[in-house]
Amino acid sequence: METFLEFLREVLKGIIRESSAYIFRKHMIEDKKTTQRRRKHKGGSKK
């Protein structure tokens, strides 16, 4: 029974670690994308 609880504890640690890393990465990426980029003007003559 004790080994099962240790296994369950390790599984929960892994899940929490992966989910927190995912949330952290998502927030870092969203913060970088908040600045809007200008579109490049197309050159050449327009007729």
Secondary structure, DSSP 8 states (H G I E B T S, - for coil): -HHHHHHHHHHHHHHHHHHHHHHHHHHHHHHHTTS--------S---
